[in-house]
């Protein structure tokens, strides 16, 4: 009996230090519903499978979903607009509707995209749903909502970092307080806005750890504003927060734009032209030498 109590005490102590591990079993029990037309049956199965595989990671960072998750697969722009109820940017492939907690998502054949791109959209919108069930999305800035969704759906890649680096080099960063209008941005400006938003989440996670996301939500559930939650969890007054974020990305990504293949090509193009010129000159000299040797041989024979 003493041995069993010791084991139970150890397990209890372990779970108290790692509460995320204790909670996440509920994540897999979630009720998922996919609405689709018959021809997209396999795509619907893929959607459900992607949601289930993504849930543990999202739950560990944000918290457990609290309601049924519903996805609607649409294969026409008219159908998409009908569900959304308002005009939406053409570059957007999915939308989460609140307070219903329903995701309307375009099929890959409608967006001319890959299955991999479709997967990231599924996960992106799933993050919005679960976050919205923890704290209403209108209480957190757009950059936080979109940045967290992009970060957890693993859309943030080398291309994203190059775009961000190029904006830093050209001093073209969009201020954080200007990112709320992201849905009205052009395609290119929206891309930068998403990359900036994600870099803020990366900054928070790299400096303070994944647990800070939960802490922010916990403070907000206690009635704190988002700004106060940032100040409490980071120790930085919110008015100075963007300064520290910009300092972080400038140090991390200032020279990443050098990895852009187009930049590399422009950088080495003069060298390639010089090498090509020298190569042609060398070949011409060799050809001339061969002709001269042949002419000498012919002259000897004629003599």
C-alpha positions as CSV (number, residue, x, y, z in Angstrom):
1,X,0.0,0.0,0.0
2,X,2.8,2.4,0.9
3,X,4.4,1.7,-2.5
4,X,1.2,2.4,-4.3
5,X,0.7,5.7,-2.5
6,X,4.3,6.8,-3.4
7,X,3.6,5.9,-7.0
8,X,0.3,7.9,-7.0
9,X,2.0,10.8,-5.4
10,X,4.7,10.8,-8.0
11,X,2.2,10.7,-10.8
12,X,0.1,13.5,-9.2
13,X,3.2,15.6,-8.8
14,X,4.3,15.0,-12.4
15,X,0.9,16.0,-13.7
16,X,0.8,19.1,-11.6
17,X,4.1,20.2,-13.3
18,X,2.8,19.2,-16.7
19,X,-0.9,20.1,-16.7
20,X,-1.0,20.1,-20.5
21,X,-0.4,16.4,-20.6
22,X,-3.3,15.8,-18.1
23,X,-5.8,17.8,-20.2
24,X,-5.2,16.8,-23.7
25,X,-6.9,13.4,-23.6
26,X,-10.2,15.2,-24.0
27,X,-8.9,16.7,-27.2
28,X,-9.3,13.4,-29.1
29,X,-12.9,12.9,-28.0
30,X,-14.1,15.9,-29.9
31,X,-17.2,15.6,-32.1
32,X,-16.2,16.6,-35.7
33,X,-18.7,17.1,-38.5
34,X,-17.8,17.6,-42.2
35,X,-20.5,18.8,-44.6
36,X,-19.7,18.1,-48.3
37,X,-21.1,17.0,-51.6
38,X,-20.8,13.3,-52.6
39,X,-17.9,13.8,-54.9
40,X,-15.7,15.1,-52.1
41,X,-16.1,12.1,-49.8
42,X,-12.4,11.3,-49.8
43,X,-11.5,15.0,-49.2
44,X,-13.9,15.0,-46.3
45,X,-12.1,12.0,-44.8
46,X,-8.8,13.7,-45.3
47,X,-10.2,16.9,-43.6
48,X,-11.4,14.9,-40.6
49,X,-8.1,13.0,-40.3
50,X,-6.1,16.3,-40.5
51,X,-8.2,17.8,-37.7
52,X,-7.6,14.8,-35.5
53,X,-3.9,14.8,-36.1
54,X,-3.5,18.5,-35.4
55,X,-5.6,18.7,-32.3
56,X,-3.0,17.5,-29.7
57,X,-0.5,20.2,-30.6
58,X,-3.1,23.0,-30.8
59,X,-4.7,21.9,-27.5
60,X,-1.3,21.9,-25.7
61,X,-0.7,25.5,-26.8
62,X,-4.2,27.0,-26.6
63,X,-6.5,24.7,-24.6
64,X,-9.2,22.1,-25.3
65,X,-12.1,22.7,-27.7
66,X,-15.4,23.1,-25.9
67,X,-17.9,22.3,-28.7
68,X,-18.6,20.4,-31.9
69,X,-16.3,21.4,-34.8
70,X,-18.1,21.8,-38.1
71,X,-16.3,22.2,-41.5
72,X,-18.2,22.9,-44.7
73,X,-16.4,22.1,-48.0
74,X,-17.5,24.4,-50.9
75,X,-16.6,24.1,-54.5
76,X,-17.8,27.5,-55.9
77,X,-17.2,31.1,-55.1
78,X,-21.0,31.8,-55.0
79,X,-21.5,29.0,-52.4
80,X,-18.6,30.4,-50.4
81,X,-20.0,33.9,-50.4
82,X,-23.5,32.6,-49.5
83,X,-22.2,31.0,-46.4
84,X,-19.9,33.9,-45.4
85,X,-22.6,36.5,-46.1
86,X,-20.2,39.2,-47.2
87,X,-17.4,39.9,-49.7
88,X,-14.1,38.3,-48.9
89,X,-10.6,38.7,-50.4
90,X,-10.1,36.4,-53.4
91,X,-6.8,35.2,-51.8
92,X,-8.5,33.8,-48.8
93,X,-9.3,30.0,-48.9
94,X,-11.2,29.6,-45.7
95,X,-13.2,31.5,-43.1
96,X,-14.3,30.7,-39.5
97,X,-17.8,32.0,-38.6
98,X,-18.4,33.1,-35.0
99,X,-20.3,32.6,-32.7
100,X,-21.4,29.5,-34.7
101,X,-17.9,28.0,-34.7
102,X,-18.3,26.8,-38.3
103,X,-15.4,26.7,-40.8
104,X,-16.3,27.3,-44.5
105,X,-13.4,26.1,-46.6
106,X,-12.8,26.1,-50.4
107,X,-11.9,22.8,-52.1
108,X,-8.4,22.5,-53.7
109,X,-9.9,22.4,-57.2
110,X,-11.6,25.7,-56.6
111,X,-8.4,27.4,-55.4
112,X,-6.1,25.6,-57.9
113,X,-4.0,24.7,-54.9
114,X,-2.2,21.5,-53.6
115,X,-3.5,19.1,-51.0
116,X,-0.7,20.4,-48.7
117,X,-2.0,24.0,-49.0
118,X,-5.5,22.7,-48.3
119,X,-4.1,21.0,-45.1
120,X,-2.6,24.2,-43.8
121,X,-5.9,26.0,-44.4
122,X,-7.7,23.3,-42.4
123,X,-5.3,23.7,-39.5
124,X,-5.3,27.5,-39.7
125,X,-9.0,27.7,-39.3
126,X,-9.0,25.0,-36.6
127,X,-6.7,27.3,-34.5
128,X,-9.2,30.1,-34.9
129,X,-12.1,27.9,-33.7
130,X,-10.3,26.6,-30.6
131,X,-8.9,30.1,-29.8
132,X,-12.3,31.6,-30.1
133,X,-13.7,29.1,-27.7
134,X,-11.1,30.1,-25.1
135,X,-11.3,33.9,-25.6
136,X,-13.5,35.7,-28.2
137,X,-11.3,36.7,-31.2
138,X,-12.5,40.3,-31.0
139,X,-10.7,40.7,-27.7
140,X,-7.3,39.9,-29.2
141,X,-5.6,41.9,-32.0
142,X,-5.8,40.6,-35.6
143,X,-2.0,40.1,-35.7
144,X,-2.2,37.8,-32.7
145,X,-5.1,35.8,-34.1
146,X,-3.6,35.4,-37.5
147,X,0.0,35.0,-36.3
148,X,-1.0,32.2,-34.0
149,X,-3.0,30.4,-36.7
150,X,-0.1,30.6,-39.2
151,X,2.5,29.6,-36.6
152,X,0.6,26.5,-35.5
153,X,-0.4,25.4,-39.0
154,X,3.3,25.5,-39.9
155,X,2.8,27.9,-42.8
156,X,5.7,30.1,-41.6
157,X,8.6,29.0,-43.8
158,X,11.8,30.3,-45.5
159,X,9.8,32.3,-48.0
160,X,8.0,34.0,-45.2
161,X,11.2,34.9,-43.5
162,X,12.7,36.2,-46.8
163,X,9.6,38.5,-47.3
164,X,10.0,39.7,-43.7
165,X,13.8,40.3,-44.1
166,X,13.2,42.2,-47.3
167,X,10.7,44.5,-45.6
168,X,13.2,45.1,-42.7
169,X,16.0,46.0,-45.2
170,X,13.7,48.4,-47.1
171,X,12.2,49.8,-43.8
172,X,8.8,48.8,-45.1
173,X,7.5,46.9,-42.0
174,X,3.8,47.5,-41.3
175,X,3.3,48.8,-37.7
176,X,1.5,46.3,-35.5
177,X,-1.4,48.7,-34.8
178,X,-2.0,48.9,-38.6
179,X,-2.4,45.2,-39.1
180,X,-6.1,45.1,-38.1
181,X,-7.1,46.0,-41.6
182,X,-5.5,42.9,-43.1
183,X,-8.6,41.7,-45.0
184,X,-8.5,44.9,-47.1
185,X,-4.9,44.6,-48.0
186,X,-3.6,43.6,-51.5
187,X,-2.2,40.1,-51.9
188,X,1.4,41.2,-51.4
189,X,0.7,43.5,-48.5
190,X,-1.4,40.8,-46.9
191,X,1.4,38.3,-47.2
192,X,3.8,40.6,-45.4
193,X,1.1,41.3,-42.7
194,X,0.7,37.6,-42.1
195,X,4.5,37.1,-41.9
196,X,4.9,39.9,-39.5
197,X,2.1,38.6,-37.3
198,X,3.6,35.2,-37.2
199,X,7.0,36.6,-36.3
200,X,5.5,38.2,-33.2
201,X,4.2,34.8,-32.1
202,X,7.6,33.3,-32.8
203,X,9.2,36.1,-30.7
204,X,6.9,35.3,-27.8
205,X,7.5,31.6,-28.0
206,X,11.3,31.8,-28.5
207,X,11.8,34.3,-25.6
208,X,9.2,33.1,-23.1
209,X,8.3,29.6,-24.2
210,X,5.0,28.0,-25.5
211,X,3.4,28.3,-22.1
212,X,3.0,32.1,-22.6
213,X,0.1,31.6,-25.0
214,X,-1.9,29.8,-22.4
215,X,-0.9,32.4,-19.8
216,X,-2.2,35.2,-22.0
217,X,-5.6,33.4,-22.4
218,X,-5.7,32.6,-18.6
219,X,-5.2,36.2,-17.7
220,X,-7.9,37.3,-20.2
221,X,-10.3,34.8,-18.8
222,X,-9.7,36.5,-15.4
223,X,-10.9,39.8,-16.9
224,X,-7.6,41.3,-17.9
225,X,-7.3,43.0,-21.3
226,X,-5.0,41.7,-23.9
227,X,-2.6,44.6,-23.4
228,X,-2.5,44.0,-19.6
229,X,-2.0,40.2,-20.2
230,X,1.0,40.9,-22.4
231,X,2.5,43.2,-19.8
232,X,1.9,40.7,-17.0
233,X,3.3,37.7,-18.9
234,X,6.3,39.4,-20.5
235,X,7.2,42.0,-18.0
236,X,7.2,44.6,-20.8
237,X,4.8,47.5,-20.8
238,X,2.6,47.0,-23.9
239,X,3.5,50.5,-25.2
240,X,7.1,49.2,-25.6
241,X,6.2,45.7,-26.9
242,X,6.5,46.4,-30.6
243,X,10.0,47.9,-30.0
244,X,11.3,44.7,-28.5
245,X,9.6,42.6,-31.2
246,X,11.2,44.7,-34.0
247,X,14.5,44.5,-32.2
248,X,14.2,40.7,-32.2
249,X,13.3,40.3,-35.9
250,X,15.9,42.8,-37.0
251,X,18.6,40.8,-35.2
252,X,17.2,37.4,-36.4
253,X,16.2,38.2,-40.0
254,X,18.1,41.2,-41.2
255,X,20.3,39.3,-43.7
256,X,17.9,36.4,-44.5
257,X,16.9,38.1,-47.8
258,X,20.3,37.1,-49.1
259,X,18.9,33.5,-49.3
260,X,16.4,34.7,-51.9
261,X,17.3,32.7,-55.1
262,X,16.4,35.7,-57.3
263,X,18.8,37.9,-55.3
264,X,21.5,35.3,-55.5
265,X,21.1,35.1,-59.3
266,X,21.4,38.9,-59.6
267,X,24.4,38.8,-57.3
268,X,26.3,36.1,-59.3
269,X,25.1,37.1,-62.7
270,X,28.1,39.4,-63.4
271,X,30.4,36.7,-62.3
272,X,28.7,34.2,-64.6
273,X,28.9,36.6,-67.5
274,X,32.6,37.1,-66.9
275,X,33.2,33.4,-66.7
276,X,31.2,32.9,-69.9
277,X,33.2,35.6,-71.7
278,X,36.6,34.1,-70.6
279,X,35.4,30.6,-71.6
280,X,34.5,31.9,-75.1
281,X,37.8,33.7,-75.4
282,X,39.7,30.6,-74.3
283,X,37.8,28.4,-76.8
284,X,38.5,30.9,-79.6
285,X,42.2,31.0,-78.8
286,X,42.3,27.2,-78.8
287,X,40.5,27.1,-82.1
288,X,42.8,29.7,-83.6
289,X,45.9,27.7,-82.4
290,X,44.5,24.5,-84.0
291,X,44.0,26.3,-87.3
292,X,47.5,27.8,-87.1
293,X,49.0,24.4,-86.4
294,X,47.0,22.8,-89.3
295,X,48.2,25.6,-91.6
296,X,51.8,25.0,-90.6
297,X,51.5,21.3,-91.2
298,X,50.0,21.9,-94.7
299,X,52.9,24.3,-95.5
300,X,55.5,21.6,-94.6
301,X,53.8,19.0,-96.7
302,X,53.6,21.3,-99.7
303,X,57.3,22.1,-99.4
